[in-house]
């Protein structure tokens, strides 16, 4: 499902195609921890849903460096 979110820090909008259902999103939005209702998502995918940060914004914000 393609999801569009707005970054809570910058206001920039971005989209991400995530393997989630409308039901999972509904349950999460009603208060279930994201790790419980969508355990198959990786950390970056969960962060996108929570904060709206794109992968590039996450890399910059959390100062993530790629290693060989």
PyMOL commands that set and color helices and strands:
alter all, ss='L'
color gray80, all
select helices_A, chain A and resi 22-29+34-37+43-51+55-61
alter helices_A, ss='H'
color red, helices_A
select strands_A, chain A and resi 2-6+13-17
alter strands_A, ss='S'
color yellow, strands_A
deselect
rebuild
show_as cartoon
